[in-house]
Structure formats: C-alpha cells, structure tokens
C-alpha cells in the first residue's frame, strides 16, 4: 500500500507540531503534574504539549487525505533570520533596556523580515503590544520587569 502526501506543507507543519508537543510532554513528565484544581508545574506544559501533539497528528493525517496543496519550496532565510534575531534581541535587551524598548526592537527587526513595511501599521502594532505587555505583565501579574531603562 502506497501512501501519498497530497499537501506537503500541512504534512511538515503537522510533524513540527508533533515534535514540539512531544518535547513539551517529555520535559514536563519530570515535574509534578497535580490536578486541574491544584496544578503543579508540569500540568500546563503537559496539557499544552498533548494538545499540540494531537493537532500535529490531525494536520499530518489531513495532508494525506485532503486535496493536493502547494509544493514545499526552499527556505525563506530573510524572514527566518530577522524574526529569530528579533526574538533573541528581545531576550537580550529586556533586562537592559526595559520592556517597551525591547518590544520596539523585536517588532522593528521582525517587520524587516517581511515583504512590506508600513510605518503606520508598525507604530500601531508597537503601541498595542507594548501597552498590552505592560498592562498584563507589569500591572496585572506584577512581574518584576523594568518598563524603561531608568
């Protein structure tokens, strides 16, 4: 019996979901899980990893049964490098420059990886994400982030 992959993008995306879900479950199995009422540190990654793995199985299975999709082309290095660079810059700068400026660097670098760059949209995205991050993490959850460098 020959199995034909009809939609390669979905098949590989499902495998990536399955890989990350499996890694989350494998790492979380060493932590106490607890119950839904009293969650341990392993509960959330175990549940999310399981859901991600199930989604990966479903997406990959659908790629075998569905209609023909687009073929997989080569790697798009520019978006990959700029977005990865933005995330790494955020992780490096959040303690040094504060949450708002680190988000500014993250968004600017990530937007440079795209085909189009509209200053108005980027500025609006920055204001919304910075406002949400400060509101949720600094004020709501009272996490010890520096908001500004000072």
N, C-alpha and C positions, 0 to 999 in steps of 0.2 A: 504494500500500500504506500503510495507516494503522497506526501503532504506538501501542498503548495502554499507558500506565503503570498497572499494576494496583496497585502498592504504592508510593505517593509517598514515604513515609518512607525506605524502603530505597533508592529511586532517588536521593534527595537525599543520603543518607548515603554512598552509593557515589561520588557526584560530589565530595563533600568529601574522601573518602579519596583519590580520584584526583588532586584538586587538590594536597593536601599531599604526596602521593607524587611528583607531577611537580615540585613546588617543591624537594623534597629532592634529587631527581636533577639538576635544573637547577643548583642551588647546588653540589652535590658534584662536578659534572663539571669544575670548575676546580681541584680538588685532585688530587694523585697518588693513584691507587687502589691500586696494589700488587697482591699476590696473596693468596690465602687464608692462606698460610703467613706472609707478611710484609705485613700490612695497612698501607696508607697511610691518611692522614687522610680520604680520600674514600671508602674502601671501605665502612665501616659505613653512612654515610648513603645511599650509592648502592644498596646491597643492601636496606636497610630501605625506602627510597623506592620501589624497584622492587616489592617485596612489597606495600607499601601501595597502590600504583597498580593492581597486579593484583587485589588484594582489592576495590578500588573498582570495577573493571570487572566483576568477578564479581557483586558485590552489586547493581550497577545493572542488569546483564543479567538477574539473577534476578527483579528487580522488574518486568521486562517480561513474564516468562513465568509467574510464580507466581500465587497466588490473590490476590483483592482484599484489600487491607490497610486500615488506618485512614487517614483523610484527615489531611492536614497542617493543624494548627491554627496559631494565631498564636504569636508568640514568647513564651516564658515569661521575662520580664525579671528577675524576682526571683532565680531560681537563677543565671541568667547573670551578673548583676551581683555577687552575693555570691561566687560561685566565682571569677570573674575578679578581684574585689577581694582575695580570699584569696591568689591566686597572686601578684598584684602586691605585696601586703603582705609576703609571704614573701620575694620578691626584694629588696625594700627593707630588710627588717629582719634578714635572716640575718647580715649583717656587723656590724650594730649590737647586736643582742640575743643572737646566738648561735643555733645550730641548733635547740635544743629549744624555746626561746620563740618562734622564728619558725614552727616547726611547730605550736605551740599556737595562734597567731593564724590560721594557714592553716586549721586544722581547725575552729576556732570560727566563723570567717567562712563557710566552705564549708557547715557544718552549718546555719547560719542561713538558707541559701538553700532548704533542704528544707521539706517539709510537717510533719515530725515531728522533735522534738528530745528525745532521751532522754539524760540526763546520764551514766548508767552506760555506755551504748554509746560516747558521745563520749570519756569518760575512758579507756575501754579502747582505743579507736582511737588516742588520743593516746599512751598508754604503748607500744603495739605499734609505731606508726610512728616515734616518737622513738627507741625502743630500736633498731629496725632501722636507722634512718638513722645514728645514732651508731656502731653496730656495723659497718655496711658502709662508710660513707664516712670516718669519723674513724679507727677502729681498723683495719679491713680494708684499705681503699685508701690510708690515711694521707693523706687530703686535708686541706689546711690550713684547716679550718673551726673557728671558735670554737664551742665547745659551749655555754658560758654567757657572759653579758655581761662577766664579770670576766676 
